[in-house]
Amino acid sequence: MLEEGNSFHSANRLRIVKKIAQGGMGSIFLAAQDGEEGFSKIVALKVINAEHTSNPHNLKLFIDEAKLVADLVHQSIVQVYNLSRWGDHYYIQMEYIHGKNLKEIMKRHAELNVRMPVEMCTFIISRVCRGLHYAHIKRDPTGRHLGIVHRDITPTNILVDVNGIVKITDFGIAKALTMGIPDERKVVMGKLPYMSPEQAMAVGTDFRSDIFSTGLVLYELLTGMKLFPVVERKELLEAIKKYAPKAPSAVNQRVPKELDPIVMRALELDPARRFTSAMDFFVELEKYMYSDKYGPTNEKLGVYFHRLFPEIDKNKII
């Protein structure tokens, strides 16, 4: 059993500090990577439950995630350091983010009965778009385009650290042209409320699917409303047939009207009518944020984070 203080993988000098999260497939641990002469680096370990290692499909998804993101090195993507095995445990060693995911941040706003400032909403999503664009155009060392699509952009998979740095995580169901993935026409994967129409209808996805999902998250941040508050796929397919979203400013009067066309373009049902890249999406957001004013920054987001979570000590992880 993995417990605090235990040596997890003695060959790699990993020491469990505490469990951070528990999921259906596995757990996330805060750990220390120890070295010579008192060297120690805080990392996160994503450990697949031992019972799932006997399922070839689940194990392949886990291993493929590590391989896919191994060379993704970007400020807005959680970096993966290593994939290892210890006994029956497979684990991914990755960058630890001292902060909260966007779902937790949204929950705190609900508890306080306040809306997130528009500039914070747009800033967070612009950083998500920056990370996505990097992943979408990524090539392998031979120059071959990887064709990465995240396919699971949700509030849970967007992290904000104590210094206001935004990171995308969990490429567990991402696809790439170079990898053997489940056929999207047969297996629908992802979280229903944040799926693109093409993902929900199992007709195949490309980078524009991530743009739609990101648009859904932005719409929810700005308005407090999920466009697809569904729990079953048939509900989602029916909602897509009736899809006619109001502009964000019509739902929340604090949203400037100049944001409406940016959000609504990301949310076009037809992928051909969306932004031509995640870069185009973040450029439009940044024009809105910075064209006529000193807009949001990592530092501003960090200050805002501490107003929301004063109980978190930015200088103390353990």
BADRENVEX-659564 format. One record per residue: residue number from 0; residue in three letters; chain; x, y negated, z of N, C-alpha, C in turn. Coordinates in steps of 0.2 Angstrom, whole numbers. Layout:
BEGIN
NUM|Ala|A|X|Y|Z|X|Y|Z|X|Y|Z
...
***
This chain:
BEGIN
0|Met|A|4|6|0|0|0|0|4|-6|0
1|Leu|A|2|-11|-4|6|-17|-4|4|-22|1
2|Glu|A|8|-24|6|7|-28|12|12|-34|12
3|Glu|A|10|-39|16|15|-44|17|21|-42|20
4|Gly|A|27|-45|17|33|-43|20|36|-37|17
5|Asn|A|32|-33|14|35|-27|11|40|-28|5
6|Ser|A|45|-24|4|49|-24|-2|45|-20|-7
7|Phe|A|43|-24|-12|39|-21|-17|42|-17|-22
8|His|A|48|-19|-25|52|-16|-30|59|-17|-28
9|Ser|A|62|-13|-24|69|-14|-21|74|-16|-27
10|Ala|A|73|-12|-32|78|-13|-38|78|-20|-40
11|Asn|A|72|-23|-41|71|-30|-43|71|-35|-37
12|Arg|A|72|-33|-31|73|-37|-25|67|-41|-25
13|Leu|A|61|-38|-25|54|-42|-24|52|-40|-18
14|Arg|A|49|-46|-14|46|-45|-8|39|-48|-8
15|Ile|A|34|-45|-6|28|-47|-5|27|-52|0
16|Val|A|24|-58|-1|23|-63|4|16|-63|6
17|Lys|A|11|-63|1|4|-62|3|0|-61|-4
18|Lys|A|-6|-58|-3|-11|-57|-8|-14|-64|-10
19|Ile|A|-15|-66|-16|-18|-72|-18|-25|-71|-21
20|Ala|A|-26|-65|-24|-32|-64|-27|-33|-57|-29
21|Gln|A|-39|-55|-29|-41|-48|-30|-46|-47|-36
22|Gly|A|-45|-43|-41|-50|-43|-47|-51|-35|-48
23|Gly|A|-56|-34|-53|-58|-27|-54|-52|-23|-57
24|Met|A|-47|-26|-61|-42|-23|-64|-36|-22|-59
25|Gly|A|-35|-27|-55|-29|-27|-51|-29|-33|-46
26|Ser|A|-23|-35|-44|-22|-40|-39|-16|-45|-41
27|Ile|A|-17|-51|-38|-11|-56|-39|-8|-57|-32
28|Phe|A|-2|-57|-32|2|-57|-25|7|-63|-26
29|Leu|A|8|-67|-21|14|-71|-20|20|-67|-18
30|Ala|A|25|-68|-21|31|-64|-19|37|-68|-20
31|Ala|A|43|-65|-17|49|-69|-17|54|-64|-21
32|Gln|A|57|-67|-26|62|-64|-30|69|-65|-26
33|Asp|A|72|-61|-23|78|-62|-19|84|-60|-23
34|Gly|A|90|-64|-22|96|-63|-25|102|-63|-20
35|Glu|A|108|-65|-23|114|-65|-19|114|-71|-15
36|Glu|A|118|-71|-10|119|-76|-5|113|-81|-3
37|Gly|A|108|-77|-2|102|-80|1|98|-83|-4
38|Phe|A|99|-82|-11|95|-85|-16|88|-82|-16
39|Ser|A|83|-86|-17|76|-83|-17|71|-88|-21
40|Lys|A|68|-85|-25|63|-89|-30|56|-86|-29
41|Ile|A|51|-91|-28|44|-89|-27|41|-87|-34
42|Val|A|38|-82|-35|35|-80|-41|28|-77|-39
43|Ala|A|24|-76|-44|18|-72|-44|18|-65|-47
44|Leu|A|15|-60|-44|15|-54|-47|8|-52|-49
45|Lys|A|7|-50|-55|0|-48|-57|1|-40|-58
46|Val|A|-2|-37|-53|-2|-29|-52|-8|-26|-54
47|Ile|A|-7|-21|-59|-13|-17|-61|-14|-12|-56
48|Asn|A|-21|-11|-54|-22|-6|-49|-20|1|-52
49|Ala|A|-17|5|-47|-15|12|-49|-20|16|-53
50|Glu|A|-26|16|-51|-31|20|-54|-32|18|-61
51|His|A|-31|12|-63|-32|10|-70|-26|12|-75
52|Thr|A|-20|14|-72|-15|15|-76|-16|22|-80
53|Ser|A|-21|26|-77|-23|32|-81|-27|31|-87
54|Asn|A|-30|25|-87|-34|23|-93|-30|20|-98
55|Pro|A|-29|23|-104|-24|21|-109|-26|14|-112
56|His|A|-33|13|-112|-35|6|-115|-33|1|-110
57|Asn|A|-35|1|-104|-34|-4|-99|-26|-5|-98
58|Leu|A|-22|0|-98|-15|-1|-98|-12|-4|-104
59|Lys|A|-15|-2|-110|-12|-6|-116|-14|-13|-116
60|Leu|A|-20|-15|-113|-21|-22|-113|-16|-26|-108
61|Phe|A|-15|-23|-103|-10|-26|-98|-3|-27|-101
62|Ile|A|-1|-21|-104|6|-21|-107|6|-26|-113
63|Asp|A|1|-26|-117|1|-31|-123|1|-38|-121
64|Glu|A|-3|-39|-115|-3|-46|-112|4|-49|-111
65|Ala|A|8|-45|-107|15|-47|-106|19|-47|-112
66|Lys|A|19|-43|-117|23|-43|-123|21|-50|-127
67|Leu|A|14|-51|-127|12|-57|-131|14|-63|-129
68|Val|A|15|-64|-122|16|-71|-119|24|-71|-117
69|Ala|A|27|-66|-118|34|-66|-116|38|-72|-118
70|Asp|A|37|-74|-124|41|-80|-127|37|-86|-128
71|Leu|A|31|-87|-124|27|-93|-124|30|-97|-118
72|Val|A|34|-102|-120|37|-106|-115|35|-114|-117
73|His|A|30|-116|-113|27|-122|-114|24|-125|-107
74|Gln|A|24|-131|-106|22|-134|-100|15|-133|-98
75|Ser|A|11|-131|-103|4|-130|-102|2|-123|-102
76|Ile|A|7|-118|-101|6|-111|-101|10|-108|-96
77|Val|A|6|-104|-92|10|-100|-86|15|-96|-89
78|Gln|A|21|-96|-87|26|-92|-90|27|-85|-87
79|Val|A|28|-80|-91|29|-74|-89|37|-72|-89
80|Tyr|A|39|-69|-84|46|-68|-83|48|-60|-85
81|Asn|A|44|-56|-83|46|-49|-84|39|-44|-83
82|Leu|A|40|-38|-87|35|-33|-86|39|-27|-83
83|Ser|A|37|-24|-77|40|-19|-74|36|-13|-72
84|Arg|A|39|-8|-70|35|-2|-67|38|0|-60
85|Trp|A|34|1|-55|37|4|-49|32|9|-47
86|Gly|A|34|15|-47|30|21|-46|24|21|-50
87|Asp|A|18|21|-47|12|21|-51|9|13|-53
88|His|A|13|9|-51|11|2|-52|15|-2|-58
89|Tyr|A|11|-4|-62|14|-9|-67|12|-16|-65
90|Tyr|A|17|-20|-66|16|-27|-64|19|-32|-69
91|Ile|A|16|-38|-69|19|-43|-73|22|-49|-68
92|Gln|A|28|-50|-69|31|-56|-64|30|-62|-68
93|Met|A|27|-67|-65|26|-74|-68|27|-80|-64
94|Glu|A|27|-85|-67|27|-92|-64|21|-92|-59
95|Tyr|A|23|-95|-53|18|-96|-48|16|-103|-48
96|Ile|A|9|-104|-48|6|-111|-49|3|-112|-42
97|His|A|6|-117|-38|3|-120|-32|-2|-125|-33
98|Gly|A|-8|-122|-33|-14|-127|-34|-20|-123|-34
99|Lys|A|-25|-125|-39|-32|-122|-39|-33|-121|-47
100|Asn|A|-38|-116|-48|-41|-115|-55|-46|-120|-55
101|Leu|A|-48|-121|-62|-53|-126|-63|-60|-125|-60
102|Lys|A|-62|-118|-60|-68|-116|-57|-68|-118|-49
103|Glu|A|-63|-117|-46|-62|-120|-39|-63|-127|-38
104|Ile|A|-60|-131|-43|-60|-138|-43|-67|-140|-44
105|Met|A|-71|-137|-49|-78|-139|-50|-82|-137|-44
106|Lys|A|-81|-132|-41|-85|-130|-35|-84|-135|-29
107|Arg|A|-78|-138|-28|-76|-143|-23|-80|-149|-25
108|His|A|-81|-151|-31|-85|-157|-33|-92|-156|-32
109|Ala|A|-94|-150|-33|-101|-148|-31|-103|-149|-24
110|Glu|A|-98|-146|-20|-98|-146|-12|-99|-154|-10
111|Leu|A|-95|-158|-13|-94|-165|-11|-100|-169|-15
112|Asn|A|-104|-166|-19|-109|-169|-23|-106|-175|-27
113|Val|A|-101|-174|-30|-98|-180|-34|-96|-177|-41
114|Arg|A|-95|-181|-46|-93|-179|-53|-86|-181|-54
115|Met|A|-83|-176|-57|-76|-178|-59|-75|-184|-63
116|Pro|A|-71|-188|-62|-70|-194|-67|-69|-192|-74
117|Val|A|-72|-196|-78|-71|-194|-86|-64|-193|-88
118|Glu|A|-60|-198|-85|-53|-198|-88|-49|-192|-85
119|Met|A|-51|-189|-79|-48|-183|-77|-51|-177|-81
120|Cys|A|-57|-177|-83|-60|-172|-87|-56|-171|-94
121|Thr|A|-55|-177|-97|-52|-177|-104|-45|-176|-103
122|Phe|A|-42|-178|-98|-34|-177|-97|-33|-169|-97
123|Ile|A|-37|-166|-92|-36|-159|-91|-37|-155|-98
124|Ile|A|-42|-156|-102|-44|-153|-108|-38|-155|-113
125|Ser|A|-36|-161|-113|-31|-162|-118|-24|-158|-117
126|Arg|A|-23|-157|-111|-17|-152|-109|-18|-145|-111
127|Val|A|-25|-143|-110|-26|-136|-112|-25|-136|-120
128|Cys|A|-28|-141|-123|-27|-141|-131|-20|-141|-133
129|Arg|A|-15|-144|-129|-8|-144|-131|-5|-137|-130
130|Gly|A|-7|-134|-125|-5|-127|-124|-7|-122|-129
131|Leu|A|-14|-123|-131|-17|-119|-136|-14|-120|-143
132|His|A|-12|-126|-144|-9|-127|-151|-2|-124|-151
133|Tyr|A|1|-124|-146|8|-121|-146|7|-113|-147
134|Ala|A|2|-110|-144|1|-103|-144|-1|-101|-151
135|His|A|-6|-105|-154|-9|-104|-160|-4|-104|-166
136|Ile|A|1|-108|-166|6|-109|-171|13|-105|-170
137|Lys|A|13|-101|-164|19|-98|-162|21|-93|-167
138|Arg|A|28|-92|-168|31|-87|-172|35|-83|-168
139|Asp|A|37|-77|-171|41|-72|-167|48|-74|-169
140|Pro|A|54|-71|-166|60|-73|-168|62|-72|-176
141|Thr|A|58|-68|-179|60|-67|-186|56|-72|-191
142|Gly|A|52|-77|-187|48|-82|-191|41|-80|-193
143|Arg|A|39|-74|-191|33|-71|-193|27|-75|-188
144|His|A|22|-77|-191|17|-81|-187|13|-75|-183
145|Leu|A|12|-76|-177|9|-72|-172|2|-71|-172
146|Gly|A|-1|-77|-174|-9|-77|-175|-12|-76|-168
147|Ile|A|-10|-80|-163|-12|-79|-156|-19|-82|-156
148|Val|A|-24|-79|-153|-30|-82|-151|-31|-80|-144
149|His|A|-32|-85|-139|-33|-83|-132|-39|-79|-131
150|Arg|A|-45|-81|-133|-52|-78|-133|-55|-78|-126
151|Asp|A|-52|-81|-121|-55|-81|-114|-53|-88|-111
152|Ile|A|-54|-93|-114|-53|-100|-111|-59|-101|-107
153|Thr|A|-58|-101|-100|-64|-102|-95|-61|-107|-90
154|Pro|A|-65|-109|-85|-63|-113|-80|-58|-109|-75
155|Thr|A|-59|-102|-75|-55|-98|-71|-48|-98|-73
156|Asn|A|-47|-98|-80|-41|-97|-83|-37|-104|-84
157|Ile|A|-39|-109|-82|-36|-116|-82|-34|-118|-75
158|Leu|A|-28|-118|-74|-25|-120|-67|-22|-127|-67
159|Val|A|-23|-130|-61|-20|-137|-60|-16|-136|-54
160|Asp|A|-10|-138|-54|-5|-138|-48|-5|-144|-44
161|Val|A|-2|-144|-39|-3|-150|-34|0|-156|-37
162|Asn|A|4|-156|-42|7|-161|-45|4|-164|-51
163|Gly|A|-2|-161|-53|-6|-163|-58|-4|-159|-65
164|Ile|A|0|-154|-65|2|-150|-71|-4|-145|-72
165|Val|A|-6|-145|-79|-12|-141|-81|-9|-135|-84
166|Lys|A|-11|-129|-83|-8|-123|-86|-14|-118|-88
167|Ile|A|-13|-115|-94|-17|-110|-96|-14|-103|-94
168|Thr|A|-19|-99|-91|-16|-92|-89|-21|-87|-92
169|Asp|A|-19|-80|-91|-22|-74|-92|-24|-74|-100
170|Phe|A|-19|-71|-103|-19|-69|-110|-21|-62|-111
171|Gly|A|-25|-59|-106|-26|-52|-106|-30|-49|-111
172|Ile|A|-35|-54|-114|-39|-51|-120|-37|-55|-126
173|Ala|A|-31|-58|-126|-29|-62|-132|-28|-57|-138
174|Lys|A|-28|-60|-144|-27|-55|-149|-21|-59|-153
175|Ala|A|-17|-55|-157|-12|-57|-161|-12|-53|-168
176|Leu|A|-10|-56|-173|-10|-52|-179|-5|-46|-179
177|Thr|A|0|-47|-175|5|-42|-175|4|-36|-170
178|Met|A|-2|-36|-166|-3|-31|-161|-9|-27|-163
179|Gly|A|-9|-21|-161|-15|-17|-161|-21|-19|-156
180|Ile|A|-26|-22|-158|-31|-25|-153|-37|-21|-155
181|Pro|A|-42|-21|-150|-48|-18|-151|-52|-22|-157
182|Asp|A|-55|-18|-161|-59|-21|-167|-64|-26|-164
183|Glu|A|-64|-32|-166|-68|-37|-163|-76|-36|-166
184|Arg|A|-76|-32|-172|-83|-31|-174|-86|-25|-171
185|Lys|A|-82|-22|-166|-85|-16|-163|-85|-17|-155
186|Val|A|-80|-21|-153|-79|-23|-145|-80|-30|-144
187|Val|A|-85|-32|-140|-85|-39|-139|-82|-40|-132
188|Met|A|-77|-45|-132|-73|-46|-126|-73|-53|-124
189|Gly|A|-73|-55|-117|-73|-62|-115|-79|-63|-110
190|Lys|A|-79|-69|-108|-84|-71|-103|-90|-74|-107
191|Leu|A|-96|-72|-107|-101|-74|-111|-103|-81|-111
192|Pro|A|-103|-85|-105|-105|-92|-105|-100|-96|-109
193|Tyr|A|-94|-94|-111|-88|-98|-114|-86|-95|-121
194|Met|A|-90|-90|-124|-89|-87|-130|-91|-92|-136
195|Ser|A|-87|-92|-141|-89|-95|-147|-94|-91|-151
196|Pro|A|-98|-94|-155|-103|-90|-159|-100|-84|-162
197|Glu|A|-95|-85|-166|-92|-79|-170|-89|-74|-165
198|Gln|A|-87|-75|-159|-85|-70|-154|-91|-67|-152
199|Ala|A|-96|-70|-150|-102|-67|-148|-106|-62|-153
200|Met|A|-105|-64|-159|-108|-61|-165|-104|-55|-168
201|Ala|A|-98|-55|-165|-93|-49|-167|-91|-50|-174
202|Val|A|-90|-56|-177|-88|-56|-184|-81|-58|-184
203|Gly|A|-77|-58|-179|-70|-60|-179|-68|-67|-177
204|Thr|A|-63|-68|-174|-61|-75|-172|-54|-77|-175
205|Asp|A|-53|-84|-175|-47|-86|-176|-46|-92|-171
206|Phe|A|-41|-97|-172|-39|-102|-167|-45|-106|-166
207|Arg|A|-50|-107|-171|-56|-111|-170|-61|-109|-164
208|Ser|A|-60|-102|-163|-64|-99|-157|-62|-102|-151
209|Asp|A|-56|-103|-150|-53|-106|-144|-55|-113|-143
210|Ile|A|-55|-117|-149|-57|-124|-149|-65|-124|-146
211|Phe|A|-69|-120|-149|-76|-120|-146|-76|-119|-139
212|Ser|A|-73|-114|-137|-73|-112|-129|-70|-118|-125
213|Thr|A|-65|-121|-128|-62|-127|-124|-68|-133|-124
214|Gly|A|-71|-133|-129|-77|-138|-130|-82|-137|-125
215|Leu|A|-84|-130|-124|-89|-129|-119|-86|-131|-112
216|Val|A|-80|-129|-110|-77|-131|-104|-78|-139|-103
217|Leu|A|-76|-143|-108|-76|-150|-108|-83|-152|-107
218|Tyr|A|-88|-150|-110|-95|-152|-110|-97|-151|-102
219|Glu|A|-95|-145|-100|-97|-143|-93|-94|-148|-88
220|Leu|A|-88|-150|-89|-85|-155|-84|-88|-162|-85
221|Leu|A|-90|-164|-91|-93|-170|-91|-100|-171|-89
222|Thr|A|-104|-165|-90|-111|-166|-89|-113|-162|-83
223|Gly|A|-109|-157|-80|-111|-153|-75|-116|-147|-77
224|Met|A|-116|-146|-84|-121|-141|-87|-117|-136|-91
225|Lys|A|-119|-130|-90|-116|-125|-95|-121|-125|-101
226|Leu|A|-118|-125|-107|-122|-124|-113|-125|-117|-114
227|Phe|A|-121|-112|-111|-124|-105|-112|-124|-102|-105
228|Pro|A|-129|-104|-101|-130|-101|-94|-133|-94|-94
229|Val|A|-129|-89|-97|-132|-82|-99|-128|-77|-95
230|Val|A|-131|-71|-94|-128|-66|-91|-128|-59|-95
231|Glu|A|-131|-60|-101|-131|-54|-105|-130|-56|-112
232|Arg|A|-127|-52|-117|-125|-54|-123|-132|-56|-127
233|Lys|A|-137|-52|-127|-143|-53|-130|-146|-60|-129
234|Glu|A|-145|-63|-123|-147|-69|-121|-142|-75|-124
235|Leu|A|-136|-73|-125|-131|-78|-128|-133|-78|-136
236|Leu|A|-134|-73|-139|-136|-73|-146|-143|-76|-147
237|Glu|A|-147|-76|-143|-154|-80|-143|-152|-87|-142
238|Ala|A|-148|-89|-137|-146|-96|-136|-143|-99|-142
239|Ile|A|-139|-95|-146|-135|-98|-151|-140|-99|-157
240|Lys|A|-145|-95|-158|-151|-97|-163|-154|-103|-161
241|Lys|A|-155|-105|-155|-159|-111|-153|-154|-117|-151
242|Tyr|A|-148|-116|-153|-142|-121|-151|-144|-128|-154
243|Ala|A|-145|-133|-149|-146|-140|-151|-144|-144|-145
244|Pro|A|-137|-144|-143|-135|-148|-137|-136|-155|-138
245|Lys|A|-137|-158|-132|-137|-166|-132|-130|-168|-131
246|Ala|A|-129|-174|-134|-123|-177|-133|-121|-178|-126
247|Pro|A|-115|-178|-123|-113|-178|-116|-116|-185|-113
248|Ser|A|-116|-190|-117|-118|-197|-114|-125|-197|-113
249|Ala|A|-129|-193|-116|-136|-192|-115|-138|-188|-109
250|Val|A|-133|-184|-107|-134|-180|-101|-131|-184|-95
251|Asn|A|-126|-187|-96|-122|-191|-90|-121|-198|-93
252|Gln|A|-124|-203|-90|-123|-210|-93|-116|-213|-92
253|Arg|A|-112|-209|-87|-106|-212|-86|-101|-210|-91
254|Val|A|-103|-205|-96|-98|-203|-101|-99|-208|-107
255|Pro|A|-93|-211|-109|-94|-216|-114|-96|-213|-121
256|Lys|A|-100|-217|-125|-102|-214|-131|-97|-212|-136
257|Glu|A|-91|-216|-136|-86|-214|-140|-83|-207|-139
258|Leu|A|-84|-204|-133|-82|-197|-132|-87|-192|-136
259|Asp|A|-93|-194|-137|-98|-189|-140|-96|-186|-146
260|Pro|A|-93|-189|-151|-92|-186|-157|-86|-181|-157
261|Ile|A|-81|-183|-152|-76|-178|-151|-78|-172|-148
262|Val|A|-82|-172|-143|-85|-166|-139|-89|-162|-144
263|Met|A|-93|-165|-148|-98|-162|-152|-95|-159|-158
264|Arg|A|-89|-162|-160|-86|-158|-166|-82|-152|-164
265|Ala|A|-80|-152|-158|-77|-145|-155|-83|-140|-154
266|Leu|A|-89|-142|-153|-94|-138|-152|-99|-136|-158
267|Glu|A|-96|-138|-164|-100|-136|-170|-100|-128|-171
268|Leu|A|-107|-126|-173|-108|-119|-173|-103|-116|-179
269|Asp|A|-103|-120|-184|-99|-118|-190|-91|-119|-189
270|Pro|A|-87|-114|-189|-80|-115|-187|-77|-120|-192
271|Ala|A|-79|-120|-198|-76|-125|-203|-78|-132|-202
272|Arg|A|-82|-134|-197|-84|-140|-196|-81|-143|-189
273|Arg|A|-77|-138|-186|-74|-140|-180|-67|-143|-182
274|Phe|A|-63|-145|-176|-56|-148|-178|-52|-143|-181
275|Thr|A|-48|-145|-186|-44|-141|-190|-38|-137|-186
276|Ser|A|-37|-140|-180|-32|-137|-175|-33|-140|-168
277|Ala|A|-30|-136|-163|-31|-139|-157|-27|-145|-156
278|Met|A|-22|-146|-160|-18|-152|-160|-23|-158|-162
279|Asp|A|-27|-157|-167|-32|-163|-169|-36|-164|-163
280|Phe|A|-38|-159|-160|-43|-160|-154|-39|-164|-149
281|Phe|A|-33|-163|-147|-30|-166|-141|-28|-173|-144
282|Val|A|-26|-174|-150|-25|-181|-153|-31|-186|-152
283|Glu|A|-37|-183|-154|-43|-187|-153|-44|-189|-146
284|Leu|A|-43|-184|-141|-44|-185|-134|-39|-191|-132
285|Glu|A|-33|-190|-134|-28|-195|-132|-29|-202|-135
286|Lys|A|-31|-202|-141|-33|-209|-144|-38|-212|-139
287|Tyr|A|-43|-208|-137|-48|-211|-133|-45|-213|-126
288|Met|A|-41|-209|-123|-38|-210|-117|-33|-216|-117
289|Tyr|A|-29|-217|-122|-23|-221|-122|-23|-227|-127
290|Ser|A|-28|-227|-131|-27|-232|-137|-28|-239|-134
291|Asp|A|-32|-240|-129|-33|-247|-127|-31|-248|-119
292|Lys|A|-28|-243|-116|-27|-244|-109|-22|-239|-106
293|Tyr|A|-20|-240|-100|-15|-235|-97|-19|-230|-94
294|Gly|A|-19|-224|-98|-24|-219|-96|-21|-214|-91
295|Pro|A|-24|-208|-90|-22|-203|-85|-15|-200|-86
296|Thr|A|-12|-198|-81|-6|-195|-81|-6|-189|-77
297|Asn|A|0|-185|-77|1|-179|-72|0|-182|-65
298|Glu|A|4|-188|-64|4|-190|-57|-3|-193|-55
299|Lys|A|-7|-196|-59|-13|-198|-57|-18|-192|-55
300|Leu|A|-17|-186|-59|-21|-180|-58|-19|-177|-52
301|Gly|A|-12|-177|-50|-9|-175|-44|-12|-178|-38
302|Val|A|-13|-185|-38|-16|-189|-33|-23|-187|-32
303|Tyr|A|-26|-187|-38|-34|-185|-37|-35|-178|-34
304|Phe|A|-30|-173|-36|-30|-166|-33|-30|-167|-26
305|His|A|-26|-171|-23|-25|-171|-16|-31|-174|-12
306|Arg|A|-34|-179|-16|-40|-182|-13|-45|-176|-12
307|Leu|A|-46|-171|-17|-50|-166|-17|-48|-161|-12
308|Phe|A|-42|-159|-11|-40|-154|-7|-34|-156|-2
309|Pro|A|-36|-161|3|-31|-163|7|-28|-158|12
310|Glu|A|-31|-152|12|-29|-147|16|-23|-143|13
311|Ile|A|-22|-144|7|-16|-141|4|-10|-145|5
312|Asp|A|-4|-142|7|2|-146|8|6|-145|2
313|Lys|A|7|-150|-2|11|-149|-9|18|-147|-8
314|Asn|A|21|-148|-2|28|-146|-1|28|-139|3
315|Lys|A|23|-136|4|23|-129|8|19|-124|4
316|Ile|A|22|-119|2|19|-114|-2|18|-108|3
317|Ile|A|22|-106|7|22|-100|11|19|-102|18
***
